[in-house]
Amino acid sequence: MKQEQTIAGPTKGKTGSQTIEHIKDGLQLTAQLILASPLKLPVKLVQGAKYVVLGLSIFDGLFKKKIDDPLKPQGDETNGT
């Protein structure tokens, strides 16, 4: 008899993009809390949070879905003349 094995991954029920978005949102929230904290935190921690925010901003800029590109022509719009 053959036995079938099923392997359940840690992201059961989520797609790859949903997992990445969840991780990105968590990192962004954590970095914002560190930067906005009224407590005196170690300098290395604050600098690390700044780099995380910078990296997430670059990631969003490169990979976000383009809804309206202002430089792209708007299809076949003619004046009808």
Long-range contacts (C-beta under 8 A, 24 or more apart in sequence): 24-56, 24-59, 27-52, 27-56, 28-52, 28-53, 28-56, 31-56
